[in-house]
Amino acid sequence: MRAAVMLLFAACAVVVGAPRALTPAVVGETPADADLLFLQPVRGLQPDALASGLHALGLDVIETTAAGARVGVPAGASPAALAARIAGSGLVRSVEADGIVSAAREPDDTLYPGQASYLGVIGAPAAWARATGDPGIVIAVIDTGIDAGHPDLATRLFVNPAEATLNGRDDDGNGCVDDRSGCSFVSPVTADPSCGYTAAAPHARPHDDEGHGTFVAGIAAAAGNNGRGITGIAWEARLLPVKVLDCTATGRISDAAAGIRYAARLGADVINISFGTPTHSPVLLEAIREAQARGAVVVASAGNDGRRGVTYPARYSDVISVAASGLAHAGGIDYRATAVFANFGGGVDLLAPGVAVMSTVPEALCGRRAWICDESGPYATASGSSFATPFVAGSVALMLARHPGRSPDFAVSLLLASRAPSTTATDAGLLDLDAALNRELFSIGVPGTSRAGGGAPPGPGRN
């Protein structure tokens, strides 16, 4: 016993008179699953003295290096609490989880090389080394529907657990019978007659007969690293198809609002709106406010008018407004510059690639409705702010998966705080997914800070 006491005294004596922190230690990210913490000693404190002091505190020092020390996190202990305790010891100037770093992860999807130029600009390959998504995160695509049989999307569709079987009943009481995977709100009364719709809305067949929604869905969450086609931003997220636009990619505001409410009430985490309308709509605003109150992040296209200002609903506050980047020049496409057709100005929150981007298309539409498919399958290239929007929706899904339990506002704050400068300094910043996923949590402001957005919007059409 006496020997143990003397040993503890000796360990403490090593650091008596050693330099002490003059300013509070910085505490970096310490996720709940961290197994190691890395500590930087106060300046002037030698590694052996640091180790002695840590041992005296009863800590498990795994290794000391010239740069600091690694401390093990005991089973069942809170990494955050342990980090706070170490930070208060006066021995260190910083403490954080000694996390894993990985090389940029490029998926094996056959068409990925055609995506690499713009996905690299927004830091997607490096981001995928940290997160590829979570099947518990649902992205609702409020659009023309989604091709449920597409090989890159079929495994990504959300399945409504409250509709166990196709029994002809509205089991969950949401107004859409047998909606196992989405719902259509397009009315045959208001749809273009050329579409030939006869089924009364709403109904559980959100079939994509135009292609726009399937294209949007693929950008957000096509299966990644599956050896075929393209890769989406959030490989593991689930897609909820909500059809509000007809075969001409136009629809009514009331149907759009109904689709947003449906997605929110079904628990969508992210709602992608790749359409716009020029005038304020109370019914659309109320639907969006309900979705936000239920915890959904709403991402919307800023518009394709090539003018200052954005369309509704992107113009509403706390909706993430996205404009297309991509300016063609002799050497290729500059994805850090705003596209010539994209809306711009203070109402735009983020730029994301929207020129010559590749995504999924219903096979039945290849060669129709201007879809020119790749020779390898139902994939095509297109441009528009509509297609910039799902890059951000997928990124929000990745942020929510990366930081479970954090508020949606917190995830959005990380994305907006990590914007990369655009080529034109006056334009909105470019989406930088890698920077957002790698951003130190302690450097972010208090969650809930209001986000940038627009002001207080004929029927919606794709952007």
Secondary structure, 3 states (H helix, E strand, C coil): CHHHHHHHHHHHHHHCCCCCCCCCCEECCCCCCCCEEEEEECCCCCHHHHHHHHHHCCCCEEEECCCCEEEECCCCCCHHHHHHHHHCCCCEEEEEECCCCCCCCCCCCCCHHHHHHHHHHCCHHHHHCCCCCCCCCEEEEEECCCCCCCCCCHHHECCCCCCCCCCCCCCCCCCCCCCCCCEECCCCCCCCHHHCCCCCCCECCCCCCCCHHHHHHHHHHCCCCCCCCCCCCCCCCEEEEEECCCCCCECCHHHHHHHHHHHHHCCCCEEEECEEECCCCHHHHHHHHHHHHCCCEEEEECCCCCCECCCECCCCCCCEEEEEEEEEECCEEEEEEECCCCCECCCCCEEEECCCEEEECCHHHCCCCCCCECCCCCEEEECCHHHHHHHHHHHHHHHHHHCCCCCHHHHHHHHHHCCECCCCCCCCCECCHHHHHHCCHHHCCCCCCCCCCCCCCCCCEEC
